Amino acid sequence: MLRDDGFTLKGDKAIEQIPSIKDKALRINLNDNIYGTFSEIGAGQETVRHFFRSGGSSGTIAKAMSAYDKDFSDAIYGSEADGRYVTESRLKKMLSHEVQIIEKRLSREKHPNKIFFSYANTVATIDFAKQFKGHGWVGIKYQIEPDEDYNEIIIHIRFKETDARLQQETLGILGVNLIYGAFYKYNDPKKLLRYLYDHLDKDQLEIDTINFSGPRFADVDNRLMSLQLVKNGMTDAVMFNPEGQNILPAAVLYKKNILALRGSFRPVTVVNMDMYEKSLKMFLEESKVDEKNTLVIFEITLSNLRSDGEIDERDFMDRAELLCALGQTVMISNFQEYYKVVEYFSNYTKARMGLAMGVNNLVDIFDEKYYRHLSGGILEAFGKLFYRDLKVFLYPMIGEDGEIINSENLKVHPRMKELYKFFKFNGKVIDIDDFDPHNLEIFSRVVLKMITGGIPGWEEMLPKGIAELIKEHHLFGYDPNKVLEESK
C-alpha cells in the first residue's frame, strides 16, 4: 500500500519509495512558485534536459544556458585570476550573477509568491586520452520563502566512469537530485546528502566536498556534513581548515610537502603537540622541503571514530573543535592502513612526505595481519608506502621496564626484522630525539577518563588553552558538578 508520505507499507514495515528522476523534475515543474535559471558549462545541458522532458517546464525555467566559449564565459561572469574555469570561485560567480539577473528582471510586486533559484555546474569530463577522469563543481542558490535570503549548497564531484557520455548522464541525474533535495529535503541535510545518490552508484561518482550556507542551514556545521561523506562511502577522505570550513583536498594538497600525524586526539595532548612541533622542525630541515610549500595534517580515521561502536558525532565535534582551536588542518579518512593515506596524498603531490608516529604505530605497520587482503602481502604494501619520497619521524615510548624504546631497540616480528632493518638503514625511519621524557607518561585515554570521571590534574597534560575550552564548552563529557563531588 502506497502512503501519502512516500513510503510503501510491506507487511508491518514502511519502505521508502525513491521517486524517479522524471517524477522529481515534474514535481519541481508543477510547483507554481519555484522559478529559476540553469547555467551548465562543460558537459552539455544535462540537468535542465530532465526538466524540459518531464513536462510543465515553462513555469520553472526562466533561462537555460551554456557559456562554452571562454571569451563568452568571461564576458558574462568575469575572468578568473588563475585562468581556470572548473573552480569553486567560477561556480559562485555563476550562481550570484544569475540570481541578480532574475531579481532585476522579475518584479516582486508582480510575482509576490515566487521563490527564485539558480542552478549551475562547471565541469570537465574525461579527456580524450582517458588519463584524467574529470571533476566539477555543482551548486544551487535558492529561496524557500519569497522574502528570505538565499540559501546555498555547493559540492565538488569526481567522475569515476570512463566514458564522457556516461559522465554527462550521471551529472544530469545528480543535478536533479540536488535541486529536488534543496527544495524538499532541506530540513534534514544528512538525508539530503544520501538522496544525492538516488539512481546513482558510488562507482559512478565521488562527492568529496560539500558546504551548506544561508538561513535554512544556519545551524548546520559543515564539518559534520564532511563526516557524513566519509561515513556514507561517498568519498575516502575530507578536510577542513582551522576556521572549520570544508576545503577541497585536491586544491590544498597539490604539489605540497605534506607532514601527517594520525591519532585519536581524544583529546589532543601535549604529547601530540610535542610530536607535531619536533617532527615539523626535522621535516623542514630536509633538503627537498620548502617551508612555504609545506602542509601539516592531523588525520583521524573512521575506524578510530568508531572505536566505541557507532560514531558519536558530538565526540567527533569535540575533537575537531580543539584541533581547529590549535590552528590545525584536519583530515577524516577511511584509510586504516598507512600506505593508503600515502597513496591518497600521492594523487596530488610528488613532493617529499613525512609521517609522524609513535613506536607502537610503527610496530603495527610491520604486522603482516593488516596486509592479508593484498596479493603481494606486506611487500606490496611497503612498496606503496616507502617507494615514494617518504620519511617516518618516530616518537619514542616507555617500555614495561621503564626503558625508552625508539627505532634502535623496538621489536618487530622475527620474520620482519630484515625488512625493518632495510628501511631503517636507508634512512626511511628517523628518531625524534629532542623530546620531553615526562610526556611519555601521558596517554589520551587516561586523560579522557580523568575528564569524564571528574578527577583533577588533567589540565597540565593538554596544550595551553585547551583545558579552558573543554571546561567552557563541556567537551568530552566534562561536568563541573562531578568535579566538585570528587573533590569533597
N, C-alpha and C positions, 0 to 999 in steps of 0.2 A: 504494500500500500504506500503510495507516494503522499507525503505530508506537505503542509504549507511551508515548512521551514527548510525544505531542500533535502530532507532525509527520507529514506525508504525504510519502512518497517518490515523486517525479515525475522519472523518469529517474535522473540522478545527483544531483539536488538535493532537499534536505529542505525542504519548505514548511510553515510553521507553520499549523495549523488553529485558527481562532478559535472557541471554544465559543459556542453560542448563549446568550442571556440565560437561557432556561429551563434549559439544562444547567448553567450556573453556579449558579443558585439551587438546583437539585436536588442538585448536589454538596455544597453547604453543608448542605442539609437532611439528606442521607444520612450526614453526619459525626456520629456519635453524641455527640461531645464538645463541639461548638460549640453554645452556647446563650446567648440574649440578648434584648435589647429593641429595639424600633423606636419612635422618637418623631419625628413629622413634623408640622411646623407651616407652613401657608401654601399648600400645593399638593396637599392630599389625601394619602392613604397610598399613594403611587405606588410606593415601593420595596418595602414589605412585601407589596404585592399580588402581586408576581412570586413571592415565596416561598410564599404561600398557593396560588397557581395551579399551581406546579410539582409539588406533592405532597410528602408527608412532612414538612410544616412543623411538626407538633406537637412534634417533637424539637428544633426550632431556636428557635421563637418563644415566649419566656416572656410577652411582653406587647407589644401594639401600640397606640399611642395618638396622638391629635391634640388638642392643647390649643389650639383655635382662639380661644376666648373669652379676652380679655386678662386678665380677673379670675381665671379658672381657671388660666391660664398663670402668672400672678404668684403665686397660692396654691401652686402646685406647685414652681416654680423660683426664686421670689423676683423682685422688681421690678428693673428696670434704672435706674440713676441718670439716664440721658438719656431715659428713657421709650421707647426704641426696642426693637424685638423681632428685627429681622433684623440681628443683630450677632454677632461672634465671642464676645463675653462671654456672650450668651444661649446660644449653642451649647455652650460649655464647661460652663455650668451644667447644661444638659440631660444631657450625657454623664456628668458626675460624679454627678449626682443618681440617674440610672438605674442606674449601676454600684453605688452604695451600697445601693440597694434590693435588687438581685439578690444582692449579697453578704450582706445582712442576712437575706433571706428563704429563701435556699437554703443548706443545711448542707454544708460542705465534707466532713464525715465521710460524709454520705450520697451525695455526688457528688464523689468524690476525683479523677475524671478530667475533669471538666467544665472547659472554658475559656470564660469568660464574655465577652460583648461588649455594647456599647451603640452603636447606630447612631442618628444624629439629623440632622435638617436643619431650618433655619428660613429660609424663602424668601418673596419677594414676586414673584409672576408679573406679567405685563404688565398695566398699568392699563387701565381702560375706554376712555380717550381715546387709548390707544396712544402716549402721549408718553414713557413710561418702560418699557423692555422688561423690567425686573425683574432681580433678582440674589438671591444667597443664600449661606448658609454650610452646608457639609456636612461631617460628620466621623464617625469611628469610634474608640472607645476599647475596646481588646481585649487579650486574652492569647494567647500561643502555647503556653505551658505553664501548668498549673493553679497552680503555686507561684511564678510570677514576677510582677513588677509589670506594670502595664498599659502598653501602647503607645498612641500617639495619632497619627492622621492627620487634619489639618484642611485643607479647601480652601475658597476663595471662588470663586464662579462668577458669570458674567453671561450671561443668556439673549440669544440673537440672533434667535430666531423671533418672529413677530408674532401668535401665536395662543396663548392660555392653555392650551388642551388639549394642544397640541404641546409646550409647555414642561413640562407635567406629565409627559408620557410620557418626555421627554428626561431629566428629573430621576430618574424611576424607573430607567431604564437605567443612568444614572451611578451611582446608589446601589448597584445590584447589582455593577457593575464595581468599585466601591470596596471593598465587603465581600469579594468574591472575591479581589481583588488583595491585600487586607490579610492574608488567611489563607494564600494560596498563592503570592504573589509578593513577600512582604516582604523576602526575601533579596536582591532586586535592585530597589531603589527607582526606578531610571531606567526599567526595563521596566514597573514598576507604574504609573508616570506615563503611559506610552504606552498601556497597556491600559485606562486610564480612558476612552479614546475608542473602545473596541470597540463596533461597531454604532452609532456616533455620528459626525457630521461636524463639522468645526470651524466650519462655518456655522451650526450649531445652538447651540453652547456655547463660551464662553471661560472658561478657568481662569487667573486672574491672581495667585493667591497659594496657596502650599502650605507646610505645616510638618509635619515628622515629629518625634516625640519618643518617649522610652521606651527600654527596654533593647535592643530589637532594632534601634533606629536610633541607638544611641549614637555611632557613627562617621559618621553622615550629617551633612554640612554643608548646611544649608537654603539657603544662598546658591547652592550648586552646583545644587540642585534648582530654584531660581528660574531659573537659566541654562537648564536643560532646557526649561522652559515656553516661553521665547522661541525657543530653538533648534528645538523641535518645532512651532512655529507655533501653540501653544495660546493665546498672548497676544502683544501687541505690546510690552509693557513690564512690568518687575517692579522692585521697590525693596526695599532692605534698609537698616536703620538702623545707626548707629555700633557697636552691640553685635553686629552681624552677624545680626540677626533679620529674617526676611522681614516686610514690612509691606504693608498694603493701600493701593495708590496713591490710590484714591478717598478714603480716610479722611485721609491726610496732606496731600493737595493741596487739599482742599475749602476754597474761598474764601480761599486763601493768596496772598500776594505771592510770586512764585517767581523766583529767580535761578538760571539753569542754566549750567553750564560743561561743554562737551563736550571730550573728549580721549582719548588712548590711556592716559595715566597709567602708562606702562611704562618706568620707574617715575614716580611723581609727583615733580616737581622744584620748586625754589624759584620757578621761573617760574610754574608752575601756582598756587602758593600766593600769589604776589605779585598775579597776575591776580585771584584769588579775593578777597583782602583789599581791594585797591583798588577793584574793581568793586562789592563789597558796600558799602563806605563811600559810594560815589557813589549806589548804588541806594537806600540808606536815607535819603539826603538828598532824594530825590524827594518831592514833596508828597503823593502818593497812597500812599506806602509806610509801613506800620506795622511797626516792628522786631519787636514781639511776635508779629506775624502773618506773618512772613517765613520762607520755607524756601529753603535753598540746596541745590542738587542737582548732584552730579558725575555726568555721564552718559557711559557707554561704549556705543557702538553695536555691534551684532552684526557688522557689516561690518568694524569695527575689530578685533574679536576674531578675525576670520578673515583678517587682513591677511597672514598667512603660510600660508594654505591652510585646513586644518581647525582648528577651535577647540581650543586647548591649554588643558585645564581647569586644569592646575597654574599656567599663566601667568595665567589669569583669577583664580585664588585669590590669587596673589601680589599682583596689583593691588588686589583687594578688601581684602586684609589691611592694606595700607598706608593706603588711604583711610579704612578704619574706624578705624585707629590714630590718624588725624588728626582723628577725630570727625566725619566727613562722612557724609551720606546719599547712597547710590549708586543710580543707576538704570541698568539694562541694557535697551536698546531695540532695536527693529528699524526705527528711523526713520533712513534715510540722509539725507534732506533736512531742513533745519532747520524748514521750515514744518510738517512733520508732527508734530514734537515740540511745537511751539506749539499746533497743533490739539488734540493729546492733552491738554495742560495745560488748554486752554480748555473741555474737557468737565467740568472740576471747579471752575474758578475764572474769574471775570470781572475779578479784581483785576489790578493792573499786574504785568507780567512783564519780566524782563531776561535778555539773553543776553550772556555774557562770552566773547569770542573774539579770536583773533589776526587780523592783517591778511590773512594767506593764506586763512583760513577765509572772511572776508567777500568776498574776491575770488572764491572758489569759488561763493559764493551767487549772484553775478551772472554765472555761466556758464550760458548757455542750454541746454547739452547735458544738464543734470540735470533738465530740465523738458519734454523732448520727449514724454513719455508723457501729459502733460496737454493736454486740448483747447485750453485757453487759454494754454498755454505758461508762460513766466516771469511774465507779468502775472497769471495766475491764482494762481500760487504766491505772488507778492508780495502779492496781495490777501489771501491767507490768513495770510501772515506778519505784515505791517505794519498790516493793518486793525485788529488788536486793539491793546490798550493795551500796546505793547511798545517797549523801547529796547535798542539794542545798545551794549555798552561795549567799546570797541576797544583792544586791547593792541598796541603798535607792534612793528615788526620792523626788522632791519638789511637794507638793500639791498645789491646787489652792489658798489656803490662806497663802502660804509660809511655811507651816509646813513640817517637814521631815517625810516621810512615810516609814516605814520598816515593818518587819514581825509582829510587835506587834499591829499596827493600820491600816494595809491595809484592804480594804473592798472587800470581795468576795460576790457572790450571796447568799442571805439568805439560800437557800437550801444547799449551800456548806460549810456553817460556821462550822458545826460539823466535817465534813470531813477534812477541813483545820486544825482545832484545833487538830485533832488526829495526823496528820503528824507533826505539829509544836511541839506538846507535846512529841512526840517520837524522837525528835532531828533530823528530816529529813531536816528542814529548819533552817539555821543559818545566822544571820545578819552579814554583813561586817560593823563593827563599825569604824574602822580606815580609814576614807575616808576624802578627802578634800571637804568641803562644796561648794567651788567655782566651782567644777567640775559638780555639779548638775544642773548648769545653761547652760551647754554646750550640744548641740544636733547636731548630724552629718548632719541632713537635713538642719540646719541653716548654718553650716559651708560650705556645698556644695553650697548653694545659694550665699554665700559671695564670694566663689572662682569663680563661673561662672559669677557672676554679677560684678566682679572687685571691690568689697567692701573691703577695708583694715581692718586688725585687726584679721584675722582668723588664722594667723600663730601660735600665742601662744596657740591656742586651740588644737594643734596637738603635738604628741611626737617629741622629739628632732630629727632634721634631715629630718623629713617628709615634711615640708614646702619647703625645698630646692629641694627635689626630685620632688615635684609637679611642681615647677616653672621650673626646669631644663628640665623635660620631657613633660611639658604642659599637665599634667594629669587632669582629670575631667573637661575638657574644660577651663582650665586656659589660659588666653590670656593677656600677659603683656601690649599690646596696650590698652586693655579695662581698665586695672588698671590705666593707665596714663590718659585716658579720664575721668574716675570717679574722679580722684584727682584734676582735673582742676577746 
